[in-house]
Amino acid sequence: MEDDSEQIEPKPKKRKKLVIPWKTLSLYILPALIVFIIFFVMHNSLVQAPLSREDIEVLLDNKQEEKISKSNPKETIDPIETSKEELPQGSNIPFIGPQHFYHSFTGALATDLKNGSGILTIELTVSIFMGKLNAETYFESFKTFEPPLRSVILALMRTKTKTQLDTTQGKESLKLDILEAINNELVKLGAKPEIKTVQLTKLLLI
């Protein structure tokens, strides 16, 4: 049979065309593209490039010159001259400068007043004006001079009367006399008379 003997040829398959959904893609791509363009334009217009090292140095120099021009020349010179005058007074820390340091005598000093007019009891604090390290060294040696200094102060107190010390002026005069007596005695003992002030932290007059 001829029909059976003939081979049946397969039909060729049709190739499927690739269909790109441009409309769908445009819905995703166009908004992203618009946002990117807006971001790029805004970034270039608003964000400034960082300053270079040279630009920063120029700005700092300009600000420094403005401060100098606005300040009074006398005010910039006077503190320097003052510090130069103060530093030789015993300061050993140039960038800090001298200041007041205090030392209290051990125990109170008590004695009869002149002509038996009363009894005076005081507690005493002295101050020096110098750098911290020099002050600590000075007061360490000052402690060894306390016994003779106490004797001199007690002798001075005995020259006062109760009437003299009843007034504020009399108490101030006593402080100045004690200050002078301490420094004079320090000179006799071979020490520097560096005591600047005397404070009566306690005064009892009976």
C-alpha positions in Angstrom: 0.0 0.0 0.0 1.5 3.2 -1.1 -0.2 5.4 1.4 1.1 3.4 4.3 4.6 3.3 2.8 4.8 7.1 2.5 6.3 8.7 5.5 4.4 11.5 7.1 6.6 14.6 7.4 6.2 16.6 10.7 4.9 20.1 10.4 7.5 22.8 11.2 7.0 24.5 14.5 6.3 28.1 14.5 8.8 30.3 16.4 7.4 32.4 19.2 8.1 36.0 18.8 9.6 37.8 21.9 7.1 40.5 22.8 8.6 43.2 25.0 5.9 45.0 27.1 7.2 48.5 26.6 4.3 50.1 28.2 4.7 48.1 31.4 8.4 48.8 31.5 7.9 52.5 31.0 5.7 52.6 34.1 8.8 51.5 36.1 11.7 53.0 34.3 10.3 56.6 33.6 9.6 57.5 37.3 13.0 56.2 38.3 14.7 58.2 35.6 12.8 61.3 36.5 13.8 60.9 40.2 17.4 60.4 39.2 17.4 63.5 37.0 15.8 65.6 39.8 18.3 64.3 42.4 21.3 65.0 40.1 20.2 68.6 39.4 19.4 69.4 43.1 22.7 67.9 44.3 24.7 70.0 41.9 22.8 73.2 42.7 22.7 72.8 46.5 25.6 70.7 47.7 28.9 72.5 47.6 32.2 70.7 47.2 34.3 70.4 50.5 36.9 73.1 51.1 40.5 72.3 50.3 43.2 72.6 52.9 44.4 75.9 51.4 40.9 77.4 51.5 40.6 76.5 55.2 44.0 78.1 56.0 43.0 81.3 54.2 39.7 81.5 56.2 41.5 81.0 59.5 44.0 83.7 58.7 41.3 86.1 57.8 39.4 85.5 61.0 42.6 86.0 63.0 43.4 89.3 61.3 39.8 90.5 62.0 40.2 89.8 65.7 43.5 91.6 65.9 42.2 94.6 64.0 39.1 94.9 66.3 41.0 94.5 69.5 42.7 97.6 71.2 46.5 97.5 70.8 46.9 98.7 74.4 44.8 95.8 75.7 46.9 93.3 73.8 50.2 94.7 75.0 49.4 95.4 78.7 48.8 91.8 79.8 52.1 90.7 78.3 54.0 93.5 80.1 52.2 92.6 83.3 53.1 89.0 83.1 56.7 89.8 82.4 56.8 92.0 85.5 55.2 89.3 87.7 57.0 86.2 86.6 60.4 87.2 88.2 58.7 87.2 91.6 59.4 83.5 92.1 57.3 81.9 89.4 58.7 78.7 88.1 55.8 77.9 85.7 55.8 80.5 83.0 52.4 79.7 81.6 50.6 79.9 84.9 52.3 82.7 86.7 52.5 83.5 90.5 49.5 83.6 92.8 48.8 83.8 96.6 49.5 80.8 98.7 48.7 80.7 102.5 50.3 79.1 105.5 48.8 79.0 109.0 50.9 79.1 112.1 50.7 76.0 114.3 48.5 76.8 117.3 47.3 80.1 118.7 49.5 82.9 120.1 48.3 84.3 123.5 49.9 86.8 125.8 49.2 89.6 128.3 48.8 93.1 126.9 50.8 96.2 127.9 50.3 97.3 131.6 48.2 94.2 132.2 45.3 95.9 130.3 44.0 92.6 129.0 44.9 89.2 127.3 45.1 88.9 123.6 44.8 85.5 121.7 45.2 85.3 118.0 45.5 82.7 115.2 47.7 83.8 112.3 47.9 83.0 108.6 50.5 84.5 106.3 50.6 84.6 102.5 53.2 84.7 99.7 52.9 85.5 96.0 54.9 83.2 93.7 54.6 80.0 91.6 53.2 76.9 93.2 56.4 74.8 93.3 58.4 77.8 94.8 55.6 78.4 97.3 55.7 74.8 98.5 59.5 74.9 98.9 59.4 78.3 100.6 56.8 77.2 103.2 58.7 74.0 104.0 61.7 76.1 105.1 59.4 78.7 106.7 58.1 76.1 109.1 61.6 75.9 110.6 61.5 79.6 111.4 58.2 79.5 113.3 59.7 79.3 116.8 61.7 82.5 116.6 58.9 84.2 114.6 56.4 83.3 117.3 58.7 84.9 119.9 58.9 88.1 117.9 55.2 88.3 117.4 54.4 87.7 121.1 56.9 90.5 122.0 55.1 92.8 119.6 51.6 91.9 121.0 52.8 92.8 124.5 53.4 96.4 123.3 49.7 96.9 122.6 47.0 97.9 124.9 43.4 96.7 125.0 42.2 100.2 124.2 44.3 100.2 121.0 43.0 96.9 119.8 39.3 97.6 120.6 39.1 99.6 117.3 39.2 98.3 113.7 42.0 100.6 113.0 44.0 99.2 115.9 43.5 95.6 114.6 44.6 96.6 111.1 47.7 98.3 112.6 48.5 95.1 114.5 48.4 93.1 111.3 50.8 95.5 109.5 53.1 95.5 112.5 53.2 91.7 112.6 53.9 91.6 108.8 56.9 94.0 109.2 58.2 92.1 112.3 58.0 88.7 110.5 59.9 90.0 107.4 62.5 91.8 109.5 63.1 88.6 111.5 63.4 86.5 108.3 66.1 88.7 107.1 68.0 88.3 110.4 67.6 84.5 110.1 69.0 84.6 106.5 65.7 83.9 104.7 64.0 86.0 102.0 61.3 88.4 103.4 58.6 87.1 101.0 55.6 87.4 103.3 53.0 89.6 101.5 50.0 89.7 103.9 49.1 88.7 107.4 45.6 87.5 108.3 44.2 87.2 111.8 41.9 84.2 111.4 41.0 84.5 115.1 41.3 87.4 117.6 40.1 87.1 121.2 40.5 90.1 123.4 39.7 89.9 127.1 
